[in-house]
Amino acid sequence: MFVLLIILVLFTTIYSVLVVVALIGFYKIKNIKEKKSGTNNKISVVIAARNEERNIERCIESLITQDFDVANYEIIVVNDHSEDNTLSILRAIRANNLVVFSLPKGITSKKEALKYGIEKAQYNTIASTDADCILPNNWLKTIATNIDENTDMLLGPIMFIKEKGFLNAFQQLDMMAMQTFEFGMLHFNKPILNNGANLSFKTDKYYSVDGFDKHNTPSGDDVFLLEKFNAQNFSIKGILNRHFIVETKATTNSNDFLHQRIRWASKSKFYKGRFLQFISISIFFQNIIQLFIYYQVLLSENFTAIYIFLLLSKWLIDFILLFLVATFFDKGKSLLYFIPVQIIYPFYIMGVSVASMFLKFEWKGRKY
C-alpha cells in the first residue's frame, strides 16, 4: 500500500510541476510585446468551409473590415461540398479581395480544402482560421508585422464565445487549460499544440515540408503541420494579447460535444512529439488517479486523509492555473463551475479515451 501511495504522490508531483512550468511559460509569452511595425507582409487568408450557413457571413465580415490595407491581403474560401446555403451566401458577398472555390468532385475533407486554397494563394504568408470564427479587428496587421525573417509559424490564442450553461463553461475551462500548455511550453521552445483557428505560417516553408500530413484523420492538420515545422527546426513563435484572440463557437449539445472530443482524441495516436506524448500520458494517468482516489475515499477507510490531501492538491493547482489564465481571457465567471467540472473531468477523460478507440464519430454531416 505504501508503494502505491508513493506512486500516487509521484504522479501528482509530476503533474503539478508541469502545470507550474506551463504557467510560467504562459506569462512569459504574455509579457512579450509584439512588433507594432516593421515587416509588411501580404497575406493570403485560407478558410475551409462546409455547412457553415449560420456562421460564414459573420466570419467574412470580420475579415473584410480588418484594420489592414485591402490591397495587401486576399481571402480564399474553399467550399467543401456544403449541403446547405454556404456557397450561395459566399457568392452573394461583395468584396474585391474575396475568392471562392469549390473542391472538385471526389476530393473531400478539411485538409484537402485547405491544401487547395494554399495552392491558389498569391502570397508567402498564409493565415488560417475556421469558418465559424470571428477575427479581431487588427488580426491581419498583427500577423503581417510579426511573421518576419525569424518567424516561420505564428500561433495565436482562441477562445469560445461565451454562452449560458454548464456545457459552455466546461468547454471554456478545458480550452483555457489547453491554451496554457500550448503557449507555456512554446516559451521553453517545446511547441506541442496549436489551433488552426488562429494560425499563420510561411507558404514556402509549408511546401518545404511537403504540406499537410498524410494521416487518415479528418482534422489535425494544424498540430501535424506544427510537428513537421518543429522537426525541421523552423522558428515557431506565439503572441498572447487580448486583441489577438480569435473567438469561435462552442458546441451547444452533449451529442455534438461527444463527437467533437472523440474526433480530437482519435488523432492522438499519430502524435510524434515525445514531449507532447509525455504530457498527454501524464495528464491521462493523473485523471485515472483521481478516479482511484474517488473510489478509495468513498469505499475505503485506510489512508483517507492522504487521499483527500492528494485530491485537493490537484484541485488547488488546477484552480490556480484556471484563475490566472481566466484573467487573461476575461472568463472569470466560468470558474463558478470549477467544482462540478473538476468532479466529472476524470470520467470525461476516461470516457472519451475509450470511446475514441471503439466508436465512430460524425462531423459536418460525414461519418468517420
C-alpha positions in Angstrom: 0.0 0.0 0.0 2.9 2.4 0.8 4.4 1.7 -2.6 1.0 2.7 -4.2 0.9 5.9 -2.2 4.4 6.8 -3.3 3.3 6.3 -6.9 0.3 8.5 -6.4 2.3 11.2 -4.8 4.9 10.9 -7.6 2.3 11.4 -10.4 0.7 14.2 -8.6 4.0 15.9 -8.2 4.9 15.5 -11.9 1.5 16.9 -12.9 1.9 19.9 -10.5 5.4 20.6 -11.9 4.1 20.5 -15.4 1.3 23.0 -14.6 3.7 25.4 -12.9 6.1 25.3 -15.8 3.3 25.8 -18.2 2.0 28.8 -16.2 5.5 30.4 -16.1 5.9 30.0 -19.8 2.4 31.3 -20.5 3.0 34.5 -18.6 6.5 34.9 -20.1 4.9 34.9 -23.6 2.1 37.1 -22.5 4.5 39.8 -21.3 6.4 39.8 -24.6 5.5 42.9 -26.6 4.7 42.1 -30.2 6.0 44.2 -33.0 3.8 47.1 -34.0 5.6 47.9 -37.2 8.3 46.7 -39.5 7.6 43.8 -41.8 4.7 44.4 -44.1 3.7 41.0 -45.4 1.0 40.5 -47.9 -1.3 37.8 -46.6 -3.5 35.0 -48.1 -6.2 34.1 -45.6 -7.4 30.5 -46.3 -10.6 29.1 -44.9 -12.2 25.6 -45.4 -16.0 25.8 -45.2 -18.5 23.0 -45.1 -22.2 23.5 -44.0 -21.5 26.9 -42.4 -24.5 28.9 -43.5 -25.1 30.1 -39.9 -21.5 31.4 -39.4 -19.8 32.2 -42.7 -21.1 35.7 -43.3 -20.1 36.9 -39.9 -16.7 35.4 -40.3 -16.1 37.1 -43.7 -17.5 40.3 -42.4 -14.8 40.3 -39.6 -12.2 39.8 -42.3 -13.3 42.4 -44.8 -13.5 45.1 -42.1 -9.9 44.5 -40.9 -7.7 47.4 -40.0 -5.4 46.5 -42.8 -4.9 47.7 -46.3 -7.3 45.7 -48.6 -4.6 45.7 -51.3 -2.3 43.6 -49.0 -4.5 40.6 -48.5 -6.8 38.1 -50.1 -9.5 35.9 -48.6 -9.7 32.4 -50.1 -12.6 30.3 -49.1 -12.8 26.7 -50.3 -16.3 25.2 -50.2 -16.0 21.5 -49.2 -19.2 20.2 -50.8 -21.6 22.1 -48.5 -25.1 20.7 -48.4 -26.7 23.9 -47.1 -26.6 27.6 -48.3 -22.9 28.2 -47.5 -21.9 28.6 -51.2 -24.7 30.8 -52.2 -24.1 33.1 -49.2 -20.4 33.3 -50.1 -21.2 34.2 -53.7 -23.6 37.0 -52.6 -20.8 38.7 -50.5 -19.4 41.7 -52.4 -15.7 42.1 -51.6 -13.0 42.6 -54.2 -10.4 40.5 -52.3 -12.7 37.5 -51.6 -12.2 34.5 -53.9 -14.5 31.4 -53.5 -13.5 28.0 -54.8 -15.2 24.6 -54.6 -13.4 21.3 -54.1 -13.7 19.1 -57.2 -15.8 16.0 -57.1 -14.1 13.1 -55.4 -11.9 15.3 -53.2 -13.2 15.9 -49.6 -12.0 16.8 -46.1 -10.9 20.0 -44.4 -7.2 19.2 -45.1 -7.9 18.9 -48.8 -9.8 22.1 -48.8 -7.0 24.0 -47.0 -4.4 22.4 -49.4 -6.5 23.5 -52.4 -6.7 27.1 -51.0 -3.0 27.3 -50.3 -2.3 26.2 -53.9 -4.3 29.1 -55.1 -2.7 31.6 -52.7 -0.6 34.5 -54.1 1.4 35.4 -51.1 4.1 33.9 -48.9 2.2 34.3 -45.7 -0.8 32.0 -45.0 -3.3 32.9 -42.3 -5.7 30.2 -41.5 -8.9 30.3 -39.5 -12.2 28.5 -39.3 -15.5 29.4 -40.9 -17.2 29.7 -37.6 -14.7 32.2 -36.2 -14.8 35.9 -35.5 -11.5 37.7 -36.1 -10.4 40.7 -34.1 -10.1 43.9 -36.0 -6.2 44.0 -36.1 -5.7 40.3 -36.6 -4.1 40.7 -40.0 -2.0 43.7 -39.0 -0.6 41.7 -36.1 0.3 38.7 -38.3 1.8 41.0 -41.0 4.2 42.7 -38.6 5.2 39.6 -36.7 5.8 37.0 -39.4 9.3 38.0 -40.2 12.7 36.5 -41.2 12.9 35.0 -37.7 9.3 33.5 -37.6 8.1 30.7 -39.8 4.9 29.9 -37.9 2.9 32.1 -35.6 0.5 30.8 -33.0 -2.4 32.9 -31.7 -4.9 32.4 -28.9 -8.5 31.3 -29.4 -11.5 31.1 -27.1 -15.1 30.0 -27.2 -17.8 32.6 -27.4 -19.5 32.8 -24.0 -23.0 31.4 -23.7 -25.0 30.3 -20.7 -24.9 26.8 -19.2 -22.6 24.2 -17.8 -21.5 22.7 -21.2 -20.2 26.1 -22.4 -18.4 26.7 -19.1 -16.8 23.2 -19.3 -15.5 23.9 -22.8 -14.2 27.4 -21.7 -12.3 25.9 -18.8 -11.0 23.0 -20.9 -9.8 25.3 -23.6 -8.1 27.6 -21.2 -6.1 24.7 -19.8 -5.1 23.6 -23.3 -4.0 27.2 -24.2 -1.9 27.3 -21.1 0.1 24.2 -22.1 0.2 25.3 -25.8 1.8 28.7 -25.1 3.5 27.8 -21.8 5.6 25.0 -23.4 6.2 27.1 -26.5 8.1 29.6 -24.4 10.6 26.9 -23.5 11.0 26.0 -27.2 8.8 22.9 -26.8 5.9 23.6 -29.2 3.3 20.8 -28.6 0.0 22.3 -29.7 -1.6 24.9 -31.9 -5.0 25.7 -33.3 -5.9 26.2 -37.0 -8.4 28.8 -36.0 -5.6 31.2 -35.3 -2.5 30.0 -37.2 -0.2 31.6 -39.7 2.9 30.4 -41.5 5.1 31.0 -44.5 4.0 29.4 -47.7 7.5 28.3 -48.8 8.1 26.5 -45.5 4.8 24.7 -45.9 5.9 23.4 -49.3 9.4 22.6 -48.0 7.8 20.1 -45.5 5.5 18.6 -48.2 2.4 20.3 -46.9 -0.1 18.6 -44.6 0.2 15.2 -43.1 -1.0 12.0 -44.8 -2.7 10.6 -41.8 -6.2 9.2 -42.3 -7.8 11.8 -40.0 -10.4 14.4 -40.8 -8.7 17.0 -38.7 -5.3 17.5 -37.1 -3.9 19.5 -40.0 -2.7 22.2 -37.5 -0.9 20.0 -35.0 0.7 17.7 -37.5 1.9 20.7 -39.5 3.4 22.1 -36.3 5.3 18.8 -35.8 6.6 19.0 -39.3 7.9 22.5 -38.8 9.4 21.6 -35.5 11.2 18.6 -37.0 12.9 20.9 -39.4 13.8 23.4 -36.6 11.7 26.1 -38.2 11.1 29.1 -36.0 7.7 28.8 -34.2 6.5 31.7 -32.1 3.4 32.8 -30.3 1.6 36.0 -29.4 -0.6 36.3 -26.3 -2.6 39.5 -26.4 -6.2 40.1 -25.8 -6.6 42.0 -29.1 -5.3 38.9 -30.9 -7.9 36.4 -29.5 -10.0 34.7 -32.2 -13.4 33.7 -31.0 -15.1 30.5 -32.1 -18.4 28.7 -31.3 -18.6 26.0 -28.7 -20.8 23.0 -29.2 -24.2 23.5 -27.9 -25.4 20.0 -27.1 -23.9 16.9 -25.5 -24.1 14.8 -28.7 -22.1 17.3 -30.8 -19.7 17.7 -27.9 -19.0 14.0 -27.6 -18.5 13.6 -31.4 -16.1 16.6 -31.3 -14.0 15.2 -28.5 -13.8 11.7 -30.0 -12.6 13.4 -33.2 -9.9 15.3 -31.3 -8.9 12.2 -29.4 -8.8 10.0 -32.4 -5.8 11.8 -33.9 -3.6 11.5 -30.7 -2.3 8.1 -31.8 -0.5 9.8 -34.7 1.4 12.3 -32.4 5.1 12.1 -33.0 6.3 14.7 -30.5 7.7 12.8 -27.5 7.2 15.8 -25.1 3.5 16.0 -26.2 3.2 12.3 -25.6 4.7 12.6 -22.2 2.4 15.5 -21.2 -0.7 13.7 -22.6 0.2 10.5 -20.7 0.9 12.4 -17.5 -2.5 14.2 -17.7 -4.3 10.9 -18.6 -2.8 9.0 -15.6 -3.4 11.9 -13.3 -7.1 11.7 -14.1 -7.1 7.9 -13.7 -5.6 8.5 -10.3 -8.5 10.9 -9.5 -10.9 8.1 -10.2 -9.0 5.7 -8.0 -9.0 8.3 -5.2 -12.8 8.8 -5.6 -13.1 5.1 -5.0 -10.8 5.0 -2.0 -12.4 7.9 -0.3 -15.9 6.5 -0.7 -15.3 2.9 -0.1 -12.1 2.5 2.0 -11.3 3.6 5.5 -7.5 3.4 5.0 -5.4 6.5 4.4 -8.5 8.6 3.7 -6.8 11.8 4.8 -3.9 11.2 2.4 -6.2 10.5 -0.5 -8.2 13.7 0.3 -5.0 15.7 0.5 -3.8 14.4 -2.9 -7.2 15.2 -4.4 -7.3 18.7 -3.0 -3.7 19.3 -4.1 -4.7 18.5 -7.7 -7.8 20.7 -7.5 -5.8 23.6 -6.0 -3.1 23.6 -8.7 -5.9 23.4 -11.4 -7.7 26.3 -9.8 -4.6 28.4 -9.7 -4.0 27.7 -13.4 -7.5 28.4 -14.4 -7.9 31.5 -12.2 -4.7 33.1 -13.6 -5.5 32.3 -17.3 -9.2 33.2 -16.9 -8.0 36.7 -16.0 -6.2 37.0 -19.4 -9.2 35.7 -21.4 -11.7 37.6 -19.3 -13.6 34.4 -18.5 -13.7 34.6 -14.7 -17.4 33.7 -14.5 -16.6 30.3 -15.9 -14.8 29.5 -12.6 -18.2 29.3 -10.9 -18.4 25.9 -12.5 -15.0 24.8 -11.3 -16.0 22.3 -8.7 -18.6 20.3 -10.8 -16.1 20.4 -13.7 -13.4 19.0 -11.5 -15.6 16.2 -10.2 -16.6 14.9 -13.6 -13.4 15.7 -15.6 -11.7 12.3 -14.8 -14.9 10.5 -16.0 -14.8 12.6 -19.2 -11.2 11.8 -19.9 -11.7 8.1 -19.4 -14.9 8.0 -21.4 -13.6 9.9 -24.4 -10.4 7.9 -24.4 -12.2 4.6 -24.5 -14.9 5.9 -27.0 -12.2 7.1 -29.4 -10.9 3.6 -29.7 -14.2 1.9 -30.5 -16.8 4.4 -31.7 -17.3 6.2 -35.0 -18.0 9.9 -34.9 -19.8 12.4 -37.1 -18.5 15.8 -38.3 -20.3 18.2 -40.6 -22.6 15.5 -41.9 -19.9 12.9 -42.6 -19.3 9.8 -40.6 -15.8 8.6 -39.8 
